[in-house]
């Protein structure tokens, strides 16, 4: 800490320097207090974020990530001893940058197809949210309908088998 003598400075400068020094000391003390008094978070405590809905569709992958899905498989075949995720990502990024737009086109098309499917799923999801129905209920009703239709088809075909017996 630096001593300030009254003779070297005027009364105002001395007071300002003292206040500045006191603020620095208080800030350091506050930082130490916060780090010492920090309590570990409890597992049962809920955070401020809302819970994610597990039924909500996931966002579609970009063209680069569609490319990386295939690239990872190929890279693992070519380099079976390599266990580094970073190396795979770096090699994939370099290859993606070196590719022409024509080479990227199939991946962009797949990404667009996934995006359209995602938008369709999101519309259905939002509609179900507005109606207040759960997707399990809907799936069961569709399944039940298909089982009924399958049984109807079996009954029609079973008449021919009965003739053979």
C-alpha positions as CSV (number, residue, x, y, z in Angstrom):
1,X,0.0,0.0,0.0
2,X,1.3,3.4,-0.9
3,X,1.6,6.2,1.7
4,X,0.5,9.6,0.7
5,X,1.9,12.5,2.6
6,X,-0.1,15.7,3.0
7,X,2.9,17.9,2.1
8,X,3.3,16.3,-1.4
9,X,-0.3,16.6,-2.3
10,X,-3.2,18.9,-1.5
11,X,-6.0,17.9,0.8
12,X,-8.4,17.0,-2.0
13,X,-5.9,14.7,-3.9
14,X,-5.1,13.0,-0.6
15,X,-8.8,12.2,0.1
16,X,-9.4,11.0,-3.5
17,X,-6.4,8.7,-3.3
18,X,-7.6,7.4,0.0
19,X,-11.1,6.7,-1.3
20,X,-9.6,4.9,-4.4
21,X,-7.4,2.7,-2.3
22,X,-10.3,1.9,0.0
23,X,-12.5,0.9,-3.0
24,X,-9.8,-1.5,-4.3
25,X,-9.4,-3.1,-0.8
26,X,-13.2,-3.5,-0.6
27,X,-13.4,-5.1,-4.0
28,X,-10.6,-7.6,-3.2
29,X,-12.3,-8.4,0.2
30,X,-15.6,-8.9,-1.6
31,X,-14.0,-11.3,-4.2
32,X,-12.4,-13.3,-1.4
33,X,-15.6,-13.4,0.6
34,X,-17.6,-14.6,-2.4
35,X,-15.1,-17.4,-3.3
36,X,-15.0,-18.6,0.3
37,X,-18.7,-18.5,1.0
38,X,-19.7,-20.2,-2.2
39,X,-21.9,-23.2,-1.5
40,X,-22.1,-26.1,-3.9
41,X,-25.3,-26.3,-5.9
42,X,-27.8,-28.8,-4.5
43,X,-29.0,-31.6,-6.9
44,X,-32.7,-31.1,-6.0
45,X,-32.7,-27.4,-6.7
46,X,-34.3,-26.3,-9.9
47,X,-32.6,-23.8,-12.1
48,X,-34.3,-20.7,-13.6
49,X,-34.5,-22.4,-17.0
50,X,-37.7,-24.0,-18.1
51,X,-37.5,-27.8,-18.6
52,X,-37.1,-29.0,-22.1
53,X,-39.9,-30.9,-23.7
54,X,-38.6,-34.4,-24.7
55,X,-41.2,-34.6,-27.4
56,X,-40.1,-31.5,-29.2
57,X,-38.4,-32.3,-32.5
58,X,-34.6,-31.7,-32.6
59,X,-33.3,-29.0,-35.0
60,X,-31.9,-30.4,-38.2
61,X,-28.2,-30.6,-38.9
62,X,-26.5,-28.1,-41.2
63,X,-24.9,-29.2,-44.4
64,X,-21.5,-29.4,-42.7
65,X,-22.8,-31.7,-40.0
66,X,-24.4,-33.9,-42.6
67,X,-21.0,-34.1,-44.3
68,X,-19.3,-34.8,-40.9
69,X,-21.6,-37.8,-40.3
70,X,-20.2,-39.5,-43.4
71,X,-16.7,-38.2,-43.0
72,X,-16.4,-39.6,-39.4
73,X,-17.2,-43.1,-40.6
74,X,-14.7,-42.9,-43.4
75,X,-12.0,-41.3,-41.2
76,X,-12.4,-44.1,-38.6
77,X,-12.0,-46.8,-41.4
78,X,-8.9,-45.0,-42.7
79,X,-7.3,-44.3,-39.3
80,X,-8.5,-47.1,-36.9
81,X,-5.9,-46.3,-34.2
82,X,-6.8,-42.6,-34.0
83,X,-9.0,-42.0,-30.9
84,X,-8.9,-38.1,-31.0
85,X,-12.2,-36.4,-31.6
86,X,-10.4,-33.2,-32.2
87,X,-8.3,-34.7,-35.0
88,X,-11.4,-36.0,-36.8
89,X,-13.1,-32.6,-36.5
90,X,-10.0,-30.7,-37.7
91,X,-9.5,-33.0,-40.7
92,X,-13.2,-32.8,-41.6
93,X,-13.2,-29.0,-41.3
94,X,-10.1,-28.8,-43.6
95,X,-11.7,-31.1,-46.2
96,X,-15.0,-29.1,-46.0
97,X,-13.2,-25.9,-46.7
98,X,-11.3,-27.4,-49.7
99,X,-14.5,-28.8,-51.3
100,X,-16.1,-26.9,-54.1
101,X,-19.8,-25.9,-54.1
102,X,-20.6,-28.8,-56.5
103,X,-19.0,-31.2,-54.0
104,X,-21.0,-29.8,-51.2
105,X,-24.3,-29.8,-53.1
106,X,-25.5,-33.3,-52.0
107,X,-24.9,-32.4,-48.4
108,X,-26.8,-29.1,-48.8
109,X,-29.7,-31.0,-50.4
110,X,-29.8,-33.5,-47.5
111,X,-29.7,-30.7,-45.0
112,X,-32.6,-28.9,-46.8
113,X,-34.6,-32.1,-46.9
114,X,-34.1,-32.5,-43.1
115,X,-35.0,-28.9,-42.6
116,X,-38.3,-29.3,-44.5
117,X,-39.0,-32.5,-42.4
118,X,-38.2,-30.6,-39.2
119,X,-40.5,-27.7,-40.1
120,X,-43.3,-30.2,-40.8
121,X,-42.6,-31.9,-37.4
122,X,-42.6,-28.6,-35.7
123,X,-46.0,-27.7,-37.2
124,X,-47.4,-31.0,-35.9
125,X,-45.8,-30.5,-32.5
126,X,-47.1,-26.9,-32.2
127,X,-50.6,-28.1,-33.3
128,X,-50.5,-30.9,-30.6
129,X,-49.4,-28.3,-28.0
130,X,-52.3,-26.0,-28.9
131,X,-54.7,-28.9,-28.7
132,X,-53.2,-30.2,-25.5
133,X,-52.8,-33.8,-26.7
134,X,-49.8,-36.0,-26.1
135,X,-48.0,-37.6,-29.0
136,X,-48.3,-41.1,-27.3
137,X,-52.1,-40.8,-27.5
138,X,-51.9,-40.0,-31.2
139,X,-49.4,-42.8,-31.9
140,X,-51.6,-45.3,-30.2
141,X,-54.6,-44.3,-32.1
142,X,-52.7,-44.5,-35.4
143,X,-51.3,-47.9,-34.4
144,X,-54.6,-49.2,-33.4
145,X,-56.1,-48.2,-36.8
146,X,-53.3,-49.9,-38.7
147,X,-53.7,-53.1,-36.6
148,X,-57.4,-53.1,-37.3
149,X,-56.7,-52.6,-41.0
150,X,-54.1,-55.4,-40.9
151,X,-56.7,-57.7,-39.3
152,X,-59.2,-56.8,-42.0
153,X,-56.6,-57.7,-44.7
154,X,-55.9,-61.0,-42.9
155,X,-59.6,-62.0,-42.8
156,X,-59.9,-61.4,-46.6
157,X,-56.9,-63.5,-47.3
158,X,-57.9,-66.2,-44.9
159,X,-61.0,-67.1,-46.9
160,X,-58.8,-68.3,-49.8
161,X,-56.7,-70.4,-47.4
162,X,-59.8,-72.0,-45.9
163,X,-60.8,-73.2,-49.4
164,X,-57.4,-75.0,-49.7
165,X,-57.9,-76.9,-46.5
